[in-house]
Amino acid sequence: MSKRVELDVHCEWCSSSAKQGESTVYWELPDGTRAIEITDVPSVICSTCGMVYAGDDVTKEIEDQLLLVDTNKINKTIKYVDLLELPRLLKRNYFDFSTYNN
């Protein structure tokens, strides 16, 4: 079992020093049919205010992947790395206009 290297980061909620770690998150599928549990998600863990959250980049990565894979093949629980390794039906999220260059 590999452990993520803990890096010093700052909590977006209280601005205190926090640690990079892993957590479990719950996500509603894009079609709204059900929610799944995603384990071992890279997260910020703040011991000062108690917040544990996935950063914007990880959140976008999960949302994009859930739009691009066959969600019928995902069980109730999946590891983050296993989710990212699922084969995509499309190469990229064509609905995300923030990634297009102007």
PAKE-971539 format. One line per 5 residues: number of its first residue (from 1); their letters; for each residue x, y negated, z negated of N, C-alpha, C, O, CB. Coordinates in steps of 0.05 Angstrom, whole numbers, plus 32768, in hexadecimal, padded with zeros to 4 digits. Atoms other than C-alpha are relative to their C-alpha. Glycine has a CB too. Layout:
// residues N
NUM = A = X,Y,Z,X,Y,Z,X,Y,Z,X,Y,Z,X,Y,Z ~ ...
//
This chain:
// residues 102
1 = MSKRV = 8011,8018,8000,8000,8000,8000,8012,7FE7,8000,8022,7FE3,7FED,7FED,8000,7FE7 ~ 7FEF,8018,7FFE,8021,7FBF,8016,7FF2,7FE9,7FF2,7FDA,7FE6,7FF3,8006,7FF9,801D ~ 800A,8017,800E,801A,7F81,7FEC,8008,7FE7,800F,801E,7FE5,801A,800A,7FFF,7FE3 ~ 7FFA,801A,7FF4,8016,7F3B,8009,8013,7FF0,7FEE,800F,7FF0,7FD6,7FE6,7FF0,8006 ~ 7FEE,8010,8010,804F,7F0E,7FF3,7FF1,7FE8,7FF6,7FE3,7FDA,8004,8019,7FF7,8012
6 = ELDVH = 800E,8017,800C,8035,7EDA,7FC2,800F,7FE7,8006,8027,7FE4,8001,7FFD,8004,7FE2 ~ 7FF4,8019,7FFA,8042,7E94,7FDA,7FF2,7FEA,7FF0,7FDA,7FED,7FEA,7FFD,7FFA,801F ~ 800C,8016,800E,8036,7E53,7FB5,7FEF,7FEF,8013,7FF9,7FE7,8028,8015,7FEF,7FF2 ~ 8012,8011,7FF1,7FFA,7E2D,7FD1,7FF1,7FEE,7FED,7FF3,7FF2,7FD4,7FED,8012,8011 ~ 8010,8011,8011,7FCC,7DF8,7FB7,7FE2,8006,8004,7FD9,800A,801B,8006,7FE2,8005
11 = CEWCS = 801D,7FFB,7FFF,7F83,7E04,7FA6,7FF1,7FE9,800D,7FF6,7FD2,8006,7FF5,8005,7FE4 ~ 800F,8015,7FF3,7F54,7DDE,7FD4,7FEA,7FF5,7FEF,7FDF,7FDF,7FF5,7FF4,800B,801A ~ 8016,8009,8011,7F22,7DD7,7F9B,800B,7FEE,7FEA,7FFE,7FD9,7FE4,7FF2,8018,7FF3 ~ 7FF6,8010,8017,7F4D,7DBC,7F61,801C,7FF5,8004,8026,7FE7,7FF3,7FFF,8011,7FE7 ~ 7FE5,800A,7FF9,7F90,7DAE,7F83,8016,800B,7FEE,802D,8002,7FF0,8001,7FE3,7FFF
16 = SSAKQ = 7FEB,7FF4,8010,7FB5,7DD9,7F50,8010,8014,8010,8008,801C,8026,7FF3,800E,7FE7 ~ 7FF0,7FEC,7FF3,7FEC,7E09,7F62,7FF0,801B,7FFE,7FE5,8022,7FE9,801C,8003,7FF2 ~ 800E,7FE6,7FFE,7FCE,7E4C,7F78,8012,8014,800D,8028,800E,8015,7FE5,7FFD,800F ~ 7FF0,7FEB,7FF4,7FE6,7E8E,7F93,7FF1,800B,8018,7FD8,800B,8019,8005,8017,7FEC ~ 800C,7FF2,7FE9,7FDA,7EB2,7FD5,7FFD,801D,7FF7,8010,8029,7FEB,8013,7FFE,801A
21 = GESTV = 8005,7FE4,8007,7FBB,7EF6,7FC9,7FEC,800D,8012,7FE9,8005,8029,7FF7,8002,7FE2 ~ 8015,7FF3,7FF1,7F83,7F23,7FE0,7FE7,8001,7FEF,7FE8,8003,7FD7,8009,801C,8009 ~ 801A,7FFE,800E,7F39,7F26,7FCF,7FEC,800F,8012,7FF3,8016,8029,7FF5,7FE4,7FF9 ~ 8016,7FF4,7FF1,7EF8,7F46,7FE5,7FEC,7FEA,8006,7FE5,7FDA,7FF5,7FF3,8017,7FF0 ~ 8014,8014,7FF8,7EC6,7F1C,800C,7FE8,800F,800C,7FEA,8027,8014,800B,7FEC,8015
26 = YWELP = 8018,7FF5,7FF5,7E7F,7F29,8024,7FF7,7FEE,8017,7FF6,7FD6,8014,7FE9,8003,7FEB ~ 8004,800F,7FE7,7E6C,7F14,806B,7FE6,8009,800D,7FE2,8021,8011,8018,8002,8013 ~ 8018,7FF9,7FF0,7E2A,7F11,8090,8009,8002,801D,8018,7FF2,8027,7FEA,7FEA,7FFD ~ 7FF9,7FFC,7FE4,7E31,7F2D,80D6,7FF3,7FEA,8011,7FDE,7FDF,800A,7FF7,801C,800A ~ 800A,8016,7FEF,7E27,7EFA,810F,7FE2,8003,8008,7FD4,7FF0,800C,8011,7FFE,8018
31 = DGTRA = 801C,7FFB,7FF7,7DE4,7F1B,8123,7FED,7FFF,7FE8,7FD5,8001,7FEC,7FFE,801A,800E ~ 8010,8003,8018,7DCB,7F14,80DB,7FF3,801A,7FF6,7FE1,8019,7FE5,7FEB,7FEC,8005 ~ 800D,7FE7,8007,7DB8,7F5E,80D5,8008,800B,7FE5,7FF9,8018,7FD8,8006,8014,8015 ~ 7FF7,7FF6,8019,7DE2,7F6D,8098,801A,7FF1,7FF8,8025,7FE2,8007,8005,801E,8001 ~ 7FE7,800B,800A,7E1D,7F58,806D,8013,8018,7FFC,800B,802E,7FF7,7FFC,7FF0,7FE6
36 = IEITD = 7FEB,7FEC,8005,7E5F,7F7E,8066,8013,7FF6,7FEB,8015,7FDE,7FE6,800F,8007,801A ~ 7FEC,8006,8013,7E95,7F80,8032,801B,8003,800E,8021,8017,801B,7FFF,8013,7FE7 ~ 7FE5,7FFF,7FF4,7EDC,7F6F,804B,8014,7FFE,7FE9,8014,7FEB,7FD9,8004,7FE8,8014 ~ 7FEC,7FFF,8017,7F14,7F83,801B,801C,7FF8,800A,8022,7FF7,8021,8000,801D,7FF5 ~ 7FE4,8007,7FFB,7F5C,7F6E,8016,8004,7FE8,8012,8016,7FE7,8023,800F,8018,800B
41 = VPSVI = 7FFF,8018,7FEF,7F4F,7F2A,8036,8015,7FEC,7FF4,8014,7FE6,7FDC,7FE4,7FF2,8001 ~ 7FED,8014,8009,7F89,7EF8,8031,7FF1,7FE8,7FF4,7FDF,7FDD,8001,8013,7FF6,8017 ~ 800F,8014,800E,7F71,7EC5,7FFE,8011,7FEE,7FEE,8028,7FF5,7FE8,7FEB,800D,7FEF ~ 7FF3,8012,8014,7F84,7E8B,7FD1,7FF3,8006,7FE6,7FDB,8007,7FE3,7FFD,7FE1,8008 ~ 800A,7FFA,801B,7F7E,7E9B,7F87,800B,7FEB,7FED,8023,7FE9,7FE9,800A,801D,7FF8
46 = CSTCG = 7FF9,8015,8012,7F7D,7E62,7F56,7FFA,8008,7FE4,7FE3,800D,7FDD,7FF1,7FE5,8008 ~ 8004,7FF9,801C,7F88,7E72,7F0D,7FF6,7FE8,7FEF,7FED,7FEC,7FD9,8019,800B,7FF4 ~ 8009,8018,800F,7F77,7E2A,7EF8,7FE2,7FFE,8001,7FD5,7FFC,7FEC,800D,7FE7,800C ~ 801D,8003,7FFE,7F30,7E24,7F13,7FF1,801A,8005,7FD8,801B,8003,7FF9,7FEC,8016 ~ 800C,7FE6,7FFC,7F23,7E6D,7F21,7FF6,8006,801C,7FEB,801B,8021,7FEA,8003,7FEE
51 = MVYAG = 8009,7FFC,7FE5,7F14,7E65,7F6B,8011,8015,800E,8029,8016,800B,8000,7FE5,8010 ~ 7FF3,7FED,7FEE,7F25,7E9E,7F9A,7FF2,7FFD,801B,7FDA,8001,801D,7FFE,801E,7FF5 ~ 800D,8005,7FE6,7F19,7E8F,7FE3,8014,8006,8017,802C,8005,8014,7FF7,7FE3,8002 ~ 7FF1,7FFC,7FE7,7F30,7E9F,802A,8004,7FE5,800D,7FF1,7FD5,800D,7FF2,8014,8013 ~ 7FFB,801A,7FF3,7F50,7E64,804E,7FF2,7FFE,801A,7FE7,8012,8025,801E,7FFD,8004
56 = DDVTK = 800E,8005,7FE7,7F34,7E45,808D,800A,8012,8017,7FF9,801B,8027,8004,7FE3,8008 ~ 7FF6,7FF0,7FEA,7F62,7E6C,80BB,7FF7,801D,7FFE,7FF0,8029,8012,801F,7FFF,8000 ~ 800A,7FE5,8004,7F4E,7EAF,809D,7FE2,8002,8005,7FD9,8015,8011,8007,800A,7FE3 ~ 801D,8001,7FFB,7F05,7E9C,809E,7FFA,8000,801E,7FE8,800F,8027,7FF3,7FE7,7FF3 ~ 8004,8001,7FE3,7F09,7E8A,80E8,8007,801B,800D,7FFA,8024,801F,8011,7FEA,800C
61 = EIEDQ = 7FF8,7FE6,7FF5,7F2E,7ECB,80F6,7FEB,8015,7FFC,7FE5,8025,800E,801B,8009,7FF3 ~ 8016,7FED,8006,7EF7,7EF4,80D5,7FE8,7FFA,8011,7FDD,800C,801E,7FF9,8000,7FE2 ~ 8018,8007,7FF0,7EBF,7ECE,80F7,8004,8006,801E,7FF2,8011,802A,7FFA,7FE2,7FFD ~ 7FFB,7FFA,7FE4,7EDF,7ED3,813B,8000,801E,8005,7FF4,8028,8019,801C,7FF5,8009 ~ 7FFF,7FE3,7FFC,7EED,7F1E,8133,7FE4,800C,7FFF,7FDE,801E,800F,8012,800D,7FEB
66 = LLLVD = 801B,7FF5,8002,7EA6,7F2C,811E,7FEF,7FF9,8018,7FDC,8008,801F,7FF2,7FF6,7FE7 ~ 800E,8007,7FE8,7E8D,7F09,815C,8009,8011,8018,7FFB,8014,802C,8003,7FE2,8007 ~ 7FF4,7FF3,7FE9,7EBB,7F31,8189,8001,801E,7FFF,800A,802B,8013,801C,7FF6,8003 ~ 8000,7FE3,8003,7EB3,7F79,8170,7FE4,800B,7FFF,7FD1,7FFC,7FFB,8010,8008,7FE7 ~ 801A,7FF2,8003,7E7B,7FAC,8170,7FFB,8004,7FE2,8006,8016,7FD6,8000,801B,8010
71 = TNKIN = 8005,7FFF,801D,7E61,7FA0,812A,7FF1,8019,7FF7,7FF0,801F,7FDF,7FF1,7FE7,7FF7 ~ 800D,7FE7,8007,7E39,7FE0,812C,8014,8015,7FF7,800C,8028,7FEA,7FF0,800B,8018 ~ 7FEB,7FED,8007,7E7B,8004,8123,800D,7FFA,7FE5,801F,8008,7FDC,8015,8001,8015 ~ 7FF5,8008,801A,7E89,7FE0,80E1,7FEE,800B,7FEA,7FD6,8007,7FEA,8002,7FE2,7FFE ~ 800E,7FF6,8017,7E75,8004,80A1,7FF9,7FEA,7FEC,7FFF,7FD3,7FF2,800F,8017,7FF2
76 = KTIKY = 8007,8013,8015,7E5C,7FE1,8062,8019,7FF1,7FF6,8018,7FDA,7FEE,7FF2,800D,7FE9 ~ 7FE7,800B,800A,7EA5,7FD6,804D,8016,8005,8015,8018,801A,8021,8007,800D,7FE5 ~ 7FE9,7FFE,7FEE,7EE3,7FC9,8077,8017,7FF0,7FF5,8013,7FDA,7FEA,7FF8,7FF7,801D ~ 7FE8,8010,8008,7F2A,7FB3,8068,8005,7FEA,8015,7FFF,7FEE,802D,8019,8012,7FFE ~ 7FFA,8017,7FEE,7F3F,7F70,8086,8011,8009,8018,800B,8002,802E,800E,7FEA,7FF0
81 = VDLLE = 7FEE,7FF8,7FEA,7F78,7F8F,80AF,7FF2,8013,8013,7FF7,8012,802B,8019,800D,7FF5 ~ 800F,7FED,7FEF,7F49,7FC6,80C9,7FEC,7FF0,8011,7FE8,7FF7,8028,7FF2,8015,7FEF ~ 8012,8011,7FF1,7F17,7F91,80DE,800E,7FF3,8018,8005,7FF3,802E,7FF3,7FEA,7FEF ~ 7FF1,800D,7FEB,7F4C,7F6C,8105,800B,8013,8015,8011,800A,802C,8017,7FF1,7FF4 ~ 7FF7,7FEC,7FED,7F62,7FAC,8127,7FEA,800C,8011,7FF0,801B,8024,800F,8016,7FF1
86 = LPRLL = 8016,7FF5,7FEF,7F1D,7FBD,8143,8003,7FF6,801C,800A,7FDF,8020,7FE4,7FF9,7FF4 ~ 7FFF,8009,7FE4,7F1B,7FBB,818F,7FEB,7FEA,8005,7FD4,7FEC,7FFD,7FFC,8017,8013 ~ 8011,8016,7FF9,7EFD,7F7B,81AA,7FF1,8005,801A,7FFC,8011,802C,8010,7FE6,8002 ~ 8010,7FFE,7FE8,7EC5,7F78,81DD,8007,7FE9,8014,8004,7FEC,802C,7FE2,8000,7FFA ~ 7FF6,8017,7FF1,7EDF,7F34,81F5,801C,7FF9,7FF6,8023,8000,7FE0,7FEC,7FE7,7FFD
91 = KRNYF = 7FE5,8008,8007,7F25,7F17,81F5,8001,7FEB,7FEA,8013,7FEB,7FD9,800F,7FF6,8018 ~ 8000,8016,8013,7F13,7EDA,81CC,7FE4,7FF6,7FFC,7FD1,7FFE,800A,8012,7FE9,800A ~ 801A,800B,8006,7EDA,7EB3,81AE,7FFB,7FE8,8013,8005,7FD2,800F,7FFE,7FF6,7FE2 ~ 8005,8014,7FEB,7EC1,7E8C,81EB,7FEC,7FEA,7FF6,7FE7,7FD7,8004,7FF5,800C,8019 ~ 8013,8014,800B,7E8F,7E66,81BE,800E,7FED,7FEE,8002,7FDA,7FE4,7FEA,800F,7FF1
96 = DFSTY = 7FF1,8012,8011,7EC6,7E45,8196,800E,7FEB,8011,8023,7FF0,801C,8015,800F,7FEF ~ 7FF5,8016,7FEF,7ED3,7E03,81BA,8016,7FF1,7FF3,8023,7FE1,8000,7FE9,7FEE,8008 ~ 7FEA,800E,800D,7F04,7DEB,8186,801B,8009,8009,802F,7FFB,8005,7FFD,8004,7FE1 ~ 7FE6,7FF5,7FF7,7F3B,7E16,81A4,8007,7FF8,801D,801D,7FFD,8026,8000,801D,7FFE ~ 7FFB,8009,7FE5,7F34,7DF8,81EA,8011,7FE7,8000,800C,7FD5,7FEF,7FE6,7FFC,8010
101 = NN = 7FF1,8019,7FFD,7F67,7DC4,81FF,7FF0,7FEC,8011,7FE4,7FF4,8025,801C,8006,800D ~ 800F,8014,7FF0,7F49,7D83,8218,8012,7FF5,8016,8009,7FE4,8025,7FF7,7FE9,7FEE
//
